[in-house]
Amino acid sequence: MQRFLYLGAVMFLAGSSLSILMSAEHTTDPLPAVRKAISEDKAVLIDVREKDEWNQGHVEGAINIPLSELKAGINSEKLKKLIPAGKIVYVHCAAGGRCLKAADLFKEAGIETRPLKPGYNQLIENNFPKAK
């Protein structure tokens, strides 16, 4: 009986460690490099804030794919149509938290992303162009 309990505990800990290892982390790419890659059309910026936040202001050229849509199970083929192939994909939200969850969901759909810790306001403060 003890052997089974020990084996169960080991499997639980291994599973917990694996899920921690698989969780997204914020990119260390500096904002000037991110801005340059986007302006040179080498990268795309995805805003995972909800539509009402997006409508209050967003970065020029960004794509809005709300986290709620990702959680609801947006089709991976639809995602691949929205996101240009062959580009670095940066993800942002309001304060850096939701983009980590979104990055995990994008990864499940086969799309690698680089979540940004700075949120929308910080991007605007760092010379990302605001959409008109």
Rosetta silent file (secondary structure, phi, psi, omega in degrees, C-alpha in Angstrom):
SEQUENCE: MQRFLYLGAVMFLAGSSLSILMSAEHTTDPLPAVRKAISEDKAVLIDVREKDEWNQGHVEGAINIPLSELKAGINSEKLKKLIPAGKIVYVHCAAGGRCLKAADLFKEAGIETRPLKPGYNQLIENNFPKAK
SCORE:     score description
SCORE:     0.000 S_00000001
   1 L     0.000  -43.721  179.695    0.000    0.000    0.000 S_00000001
   2 H   -61.617  -36.250  179.682    2.810    2.416    0.886 S_00000001
   3 H   -61.651  -42.187  179.192    4.438    1.719   -2.451 S_00000001
   4 H   -66.795  -40.081  177.827    1.269    2.787   -4.296 S_00000001
   5 H   -64.282  -42.344  179.013    0.978    5.956   -2.212 S_00000001
   6 H   -63.231  -46.230  179.035    4.623    6.774   -2.897 S_00000001
   7 H   -61.346  -41.865  177.809    4.192    6.121   -6.629 S_00000001
   8 H   -62.481  -41.901  179.372    1.052    8.299   -6.675 S_00000001
   9 H   -65.216  -42.189  178.684    2.868   11.137   -4.914 S_00000001
  10 H   -62.783  -43.883  179.967    5.792   10.928   -7.340 S_00000001
  11 H   -64.973  -39.770  178.219    3.442   10.986  -10.340 S_00000001
  12 H   -62.655  -46.991 -179.495    1.539   13.972   -8.887 S_00000001
  13 H   -64.824  -39.376  178.298    4.757   15.921   -8.293 S_00000001
  14 H   -64.015  -42.556  178.348    6.079   15.055  -11.753 S_00000001
  15 H   -64.493  -40.904  178.829    2.831   16.235  -13.325 S_00000001
  16 H   -64.584  -42.972  179.463    2.888   19.459  -11.288 S_00000001
  17 H   -63.773  -39.587 -179.497    6.496   20.126  -12.268 S_00000001
  18 H   -63.953  -42.940 -179.413    5.708   19.499  -15.921 S_00000001
  19 H   -67.603  -33.606  176.760    2.810   21.967  -15.928 S_00000001
  20 H   -66.432  -42.461 -179.847    5.014   24.582  -14.249 S_00000001
  21 H   -65.653  -29.060 -176.198    7.715   24.033  -16.863 S_00000001
  22 H   -85.253  -12.230 -178.219    5.207   24.371  -19.684 S_00000001
  23 L   -69.219  143.005 -179.540    3.776   27.684  -18.471 S_00000001
  24 L   -67.846  154.404  174.633    4.657   30.737  -20.520 S_00000001
  25 L  -128.730  155.616  177.599    7.054   33.371  -19.255 S_00000001
  26 L   -64.573  144.419  177.795    7.450   36.997  -20.274 S_00000001
  27 L   -71.177  153.697  175.331    9.944   37.619  -23.051 S_00000001
  28 L   -98.580    3.841  178.385   13.198   39.354  -22.273 S_00000001
  29 L   -59.990  127.200  179.579   13.192   41.087  -25.673 S_00000001
  30 L   -68.947  146.305 -176.521   13.697   44.826  -25.019 S_00000001
  31 H   -56.588  -39.298  177.352   10.825   47.090  -26.102 S_00000001
  32 H   -60.399  -36.667  178.188   12.923   49.055  -28.637 S_00000001
  33 H   -69.589  -37.720  177.324   13.794   45.763  -30.371 S_00000001
  34 H   -63.648  -49.354 -179.997   10.139   44.684  -30.298 S_00000001
  35 H   -58.883  -41.937  179.790    9.022   48.031  -31.754 S_00000001
  36 H   -65.374  -44.551  179.970   11.692   47.821  -34.470 S_00000001
  37 H   -61.873  -38.815  178.301   10.754   44.249  -35.436 S_00000001
  38 H   -68.391  -44.544 -178.357    7.099   45.267  -35.721 S_00000001
  39 H   -66.635  -28.247  178.130    7.899   48.401  -37.753 S_00000001
  40 L   -89.228    8.083  178.247   10.099   46.344  -40.104 S_00000001
  41 L    61.952   30.133  176.259    7.249   43.835  -40.565 S_00000001
  42 L   -97.961  -11.163 -177.495    9.290   41.027  -38.988 S_00000001
  43 E  -142.942  161.623  177.086    6.883   40.683  -36.075 S_00000001
  44 E  -127.734  149.056  179.441    3.218   41.061  -35.260 S_00000001
  45 E  -112.208  125.884  178.134    1.612   42.332  -32.057 S_00000001
  46 E  -112.288  126.724  179.279   -1.476   40.619  -30.678 S_00000001
  47 E   -99.532  117.120 -177.358   -3.579   42.396  -28.078 S_00000001
  48 L   -98.833   13.743  174.793   -5.482   39.893  -25.937 S_00000001
  49 L   -69.450  160.937  179.518   -7.495   42.515  -24.068 S_00000001
  50 L   -72.197  161.528 -174.883  -11.261   42.374  -24.393 S_00000001
  51 H   -54.843  -40.457 -178.893  -13.065   44.338  -27.123 S_00000001
  52 H   -64.684  -36.931  176.056  -14.173   47.144  -24.792 S_00000001
  53 H   -67.493  -45.174  178.760  -10.555   47.734  -23.706 S_00000001
  54 H   -56.371  -44.464 -177.874   -9.391   47.548  -27.336 S_00000001
  55 H   -67.030  -20.827  177.702  -12.012   50.110  -28.362 S_00000001
  56 L   -80.088  -11.935  178.359  -10.698   52.552  -25.737 S_00000001
  57 L   151.282  141.780  178.972   -7.323   52.551  -27.485 S_00000001
  58 L  -153.631  165.814  179.894   -4.851   50.176  -29.047 S_00000001
  59 E   -75.206  135.698  179.129   -1.464   50.037  -30.734 S_00000001
  60 L   -56.672  131.705  177.460   -1.487   50.780  -34.437 S_00000001
  61 L    82.938   -6.213  179.679   -1.337   47.604  -36.516 S_00000001
  62 L   -70.937  157.666  176.874   -2.029   45.283  -33.585 S_00000001
  63 E  -108.317  132.465  178.865   -4.437   42.371  -33.956 S_00000001
  64 E   -98.679  117.105  173.238   -7.119   41.933  -31.305 S_00000001
  65 L  -131.222   92.269 -175.406   -7.800   38.353  -30.237 S_00000001
  66 L   -57.771  143.635  178.979   -9.460   38.590  -26.804 S_00000001
  67 H   -56.846  -36.374  179.727   -8.423   36.089  -24.166 S_00000001
  68 H   -60.490  -35.755  176.708  -12.091   35.162  -23.681 S_00000001
  69 H   -67.890  -40.129  178.115  -12.216   33.975  -27.318 S_00000001
  70 H   -63.439  -44.012  179.875   -9.070   31.920  -26.817 S_00000001
  71 H   -64.428  -34.055 -179.431  -10.496   30.364  -23.651 S_00000001
  72 H   -71.929  -11.763  176.592  -13.753   29.574  -25.447 S_00000001
  73 L    99.177   48.886  177.479  -11.769   27.492  -27.919 S_00000001
  74 L   -58.153  138.882 -177.469  -11.106   29.587  -31.003 S_00000001
  75 L   -62.056  130.916 -178.502  -10.327   27.357  -33.985 S_00000001
  76 H   -62.743  -31.331  177.242   -6.584   26.913  -34.576 S_00000001
  77 H   -67.326  -38.950  176.729   -7.106   27.296  -38.344 S_00000001
  78 H   -63.543  -42.258  177.915   -8.824   30.647  -37.755 S_00000001
  79 H   -59.502  -44.847 -178.302   -5.906   31.702  -35.563 S_00000001
  80 H   -65.490  -27.317  175.670   -3.411   30.775  -38.259 S_00000001
  81 H   -74.832  -33.806 -179.874   -5.366   32.913  -40.759 S_00000001
  82 H   -75.522  -30.278 -174.447   -5.313   35.901  -38.391 S_00000001
  83 L  -104.766  117.637 -179.212   -1.622   35.594  -37.579 S_00000001
  84 L   -59.795  135.611  179.853    0.816   36.064  -40.477 S_00000001
  85 L   -71.055  151.184  173.435    3.132   33.088  -40.946 S_00000001
  86 L    76.783   14.667 -179.784    6.868   33.409  -40.522 S_00000001
  87 L  -118.757  154.133  171.786    6.772   36.341  -38.104 S_00000001
  88 E   -68.433  137.086 -178.798    7.662   36.734  -34.470 S_00000001
  89 E  -113.602  110.643  175.135    4.414   36.888  -32.507 S_00000001
  90 E   -98.168  142.531 -179.325    4.346   39.230  -29.513 S_00000001
  91 E  -123.843  135.633  175.451    1.345   39.176  -27.184 S_00000001
  92 E  -138.901  164.578  176.927    0.289   41.920  -24.794 S_00000001
  93 L  -140.229 -147.301 -178.809   -2.598   42.815  -22.510 S_00000001
  94 L   -84.095  -37.255 -174.853   -3.218   45.579  -19.969 S_00000001
  95 L  -141.849   11.350  174.471   -0.665   44.608  -17.333 S_00000001
  96 L    97.311   -8.678 -177.955    1.158   41.444  -18.412 S_00000001
  97 L   -84.759  -50.927 -177.222   -0.940   38.766  -16.709 S_00000001
  98 H   -64.610  -29.357 -177.667   -3.500   37.720  -19.294 S_00000001
  99 H   -67.413  -24.875  176.619   -0.891   37.488  -22.036 S_00000001
 100 H   -68.993  -44.424  177.159    0.793   34.603  -20.186 S_00000001
 101 H   -63.669  -42.639  178.976   -2.430   32.578  -20.185 S_00000001
 102 H   -61.094  -41.044  179.853   -2.989   33.543  -23.829 S_00000001
 103 H   -60.347  -40.078  177.045    0.543   32.395  -24.699 S_00000001
 104 H   -63.895  -40.557  179.586   -0.216   28.974  -23.208 S_00000001
 105 H   -69.313  -38.935  175.617   -3.435   28.772  -25.242 S_00000001
 106 H   -61.841  -41.813 -179.312   -1.653   29.856  -28.425 S_00000001
 107 H   -61.209  -40.869  176.931    0.980   27.183  -27.795 S_00000001
 108 H   -60.046  -28.939  179.247   -1.753   24.543  -27.503 S_00000001
 109 L   -88.815    3.535  177.652   -2.900   25.698  -30.974 S_00000001
 110 L    86.213   19.706 -179.655    0.654   25.308  -32.326 S_00000001
 111 L  -118.603  116.961  178.609    1.554   29.021  -32.304 S_00000001
 112 L   -82.525  134.541  179.574    4.621   30.138  -30.382 S_00000001
 113 L  -129.738  165.232  174.537    4.386   33.615  -28.883 S_00000001
 114 E  -120.484   99.757 -179.393    6.519   35.993  -26.858 S_00000001
 115 E   -70.288  135.622  178.534    4.394   37.524  -24.080 S_00000001
 116 L   -94.537  134.708  176.025    5.251   41.101  -23.150 S_00000001
 117 L   -74.120  -42.044  177.119    5.266   42.095  -19.493 S_00000001
 118 L   -64.077  138.466  178.673    4.582   45.783  -20.231 S_00000001
 119 L   -89.498 -173.074 -176.155    0.916   46.432  -20.820 S_00000001
 120 H   -52.022  -51.612 -177.404   -0.848   48.701  -23.273 S_00000001
 121 H   -60.413  -39.412  178.721   -0.115   51.965  -21.417 S_00000001
 122 H   -67.164  -34.723  177.129    3.575   51.120  -21.099 S_00000001
 123 H   -64.177  -45.073  178.789    3.768   50.343  -24.816 S_00000001
 124 H   -62.525  -42.120  177.992    2.284   53.750  -25.658 S_00000001
 125 H   -63.686  -23.144 -179.579    4.699   55.414  -23.191 S_00000001
 126 L  -102.879   32.855  170.871    7.557   53.625  -25.016 S_00000001
 127 L    68.492   23.639  168.864    6.719   55.100  -28.414 S_00000001
 128 L   -77.808  131.818 -175.896    4.539   52.348  -29.852 S_00000001
 129 L   -68.306  130.422  176.782    2.192   54.242  -32.171 S_00000001
 130 E   -80.487  135.161  178.204   -1.367   54.587  -30.918 S_00000001
 131 L   -65.086  144.691 -179.745   -4.024   53.793  -33.482 S_00000001
 132 L   -90.868    0.000    0.000   -6.049   56.792  -34.614 S_00000001
